[in-house]
Amino acid sequence: MMGMIKDIGSMAVVVSDAAKAKKWYEEKLGFAIVAEDGHWVTVAPKGFKGPVLHLCQTTPLEEGNTGILFRVDDLSKTYDELTKKGVEFTKEPRDDGWGPYAMFKDLDGNVFWLEPE
């Protein structure tokens, strides 16, 4: 069971199709659907009581780094679990001198950070 992602620091994720994105976050990352009311679709790690991600459907897409950071219990284990589920990483786990992290992207190319708690 997934559940290693525990914290969200930011909110907006621009997506091309909110329904497809919702399914991706649910199936690939194990997130729960928090709210779904028209354009307002939000997701978060299961059981998380803090901020949520708003899957904001719009075109054209804003490409690249979202600045959204997910904190995890174990970076290597989370990387392995997500890789097995087909999540594409743009940076494998590494440490550039300021702490370990990895970066992955969703199906629309939004790039997210992972770092250990």
C-alpha positions as CSV (number, residue, x, y, z in Angstrom):
1,M,0.0,0.0,0.0
2,M,1.2,3.5,-0.9
3,G,1.1,6.1,1.8
4,M,4.7,7.4,2.0
5,I,3.7,10.8,0.6
6,K,2.7,12.8,3.6
7,D,2.9,16.5,3.0
8,I,2.0,19.0,0.2
9,G,3.6,22.5,0.3
10,S,1.8,24.1,-2.6
11,M,-1.6,23.9,-4.5
12,A,-2.1,24.3,-8.2
13,V,-1.5,21.7,-10.9
14,V,-2.5,22.6,-14.4
15,V,-3.8,19.6,-16.3
16,S,-5.3,19.1,-19.8
17,D,-8.0,16.7,-18.6
18,A,-9.2,16.8,-15.0
19,A,-10.9,13.4,-15.2
20,K,-7.9,11.7,-16.6
21,A,-5.6,13.5,-14.1
22,K,-7.9,12.5,-11.2
23,K,-7.6,8.9,-12.2
24,W,-3.8,9.1,-12.5
25,Y,-3.3,10.6,-9.1
26,E,-5.7,8.0,-7.6
27,E,-4.2,4.9,-9.3
28,K,-0.5,5.8,-9.6
29,L,0.1,7.8,-6.4
30,G,-2.6,6.3,-4.2
31,F,-4.2,9.7,-3.5
32,A,-7.8,10.2,-2.4
33,I,-10.3,12.4,-4.2
34,V,-11.1,15.1,-1.6
35,A,-13.7,17.1,-3.6
36,E,-15.2,17.0,-7.1
37,D,-17.6,19.7,-8.0
38,G,-17.5,20.8,-11.7
39,H,-14.1,22.3,-12.4
40,W,-13.1,22.0,-8.7
41,V,-11.3,18.6,-8.4
42,T,-9.0,18.2,-5.5
43,V,-6.8,15.3,-4.4
44,A,-4.4,14.6,-1.5
45,P,-2.6,11.7,0.1
46,K,-5.0,9.4,1.8
47,G,-5.7,10.5,5.4
48,F,-3.8,13.8,5.0
49,K,-5.5,16.7,6.9
50,G,-3.6,19.6,5.3
51,P,-3.6,21.4,1.9
52,V,-4.9,19.7,-1.2
53,L,-3.9,19.8,-4.9
54,H,-6.4,21.4,-7.2
55,L,-6.3,19.7,-10.6
56,C,-6.9,22.9,-12.7
57,Q,-7.9,22.0,-16.2
58,T,-6.8,24.6,-18.7
59,T,-5.1,25.1,-22.1
60,P,-2.4,25.7,-23.1
61,L,-0.6,23.8,-20.4
62,E,2.2,25.5,-18.4
63,E,5.1,23.2,-18.8
64,G,7.7,22.1,-16.3
65,N,8.5,22.4,-12.6
66,T,5.5,23.1,-10.4
67,G,7.5,23.7,-7.3
68,I,5.3,21.3,-5.5
69,L,7.1,19.2,-2.9
70,F,6.0,15.9,-1.5
71,R,7.7,14.8,1.8
72,V,8.2,11.0,2.1
73,D,9.3,8.6,4.9
74,D,11.9,6.8,2.7
75,L,13.0,8.4,-0.6
76,S,14.5,5.2,-2.1
77,K,11.4,3.1,-1.2
78,T,9.0,5.6,-2.6
79,Y,11.1,5.9,-5.8
80,D,11.1,2.1,-6.2
81,E,7.3,1.9,-5.6
82,L,6.5,4.7,-8.0
83,T,8.8,3.4,-10.7
84,K,7.2,0.0,-10.5
85,K,3.8,1.8,-11.2
86,G,5.2,3.4,-14.3
87,V,5.8,6.9,-12.9
88,E,8.5,8.7,-14.9
89,F,11.3,10.3,-13.0
90,T,13.1,13.3,-14.5
91,K,15.8,13.1,-11.7
92,E,16.5,9.8,-9.9
93,P,17.2,10.1,-6.1
94,R,20.3,12.3,-5.6
95,D,22.0,14.7,-3.2
96,D,23.4,17.9,-4.7
97,G,24.8,19.0,-1.4
98,W,21.6,20.5,0.2
99,G,19.8,17.2,0.8
100,P,18.4,14.2,-1.0
101,Y,15.6,14.6,-3.5
102,A,14.1,13.1,-6.7
103,M,11.8,14.6,-9.3
104,F,9.0,13.0,-11.3
105,K,6.3,14.1,-13.8
106,D,2.7,13.3,-14.2
107,L,1.0,12.4,-17.5
108,D,0.8,16.1,-18.4
109,G,4.5,16.8,-17.8
110,N,4.0,18.6,-14.4
111,V,7.2,18.0,-12.5
112,F,7.1,17.4,-8.7
113,W,9.8,17.0,-6.1
114,L,10.2,14.2,-3.5
115,E,12.3,14.6,-0.4
116,P,12.6,12.7,2.9
117,E,10.9,14.1,5.9
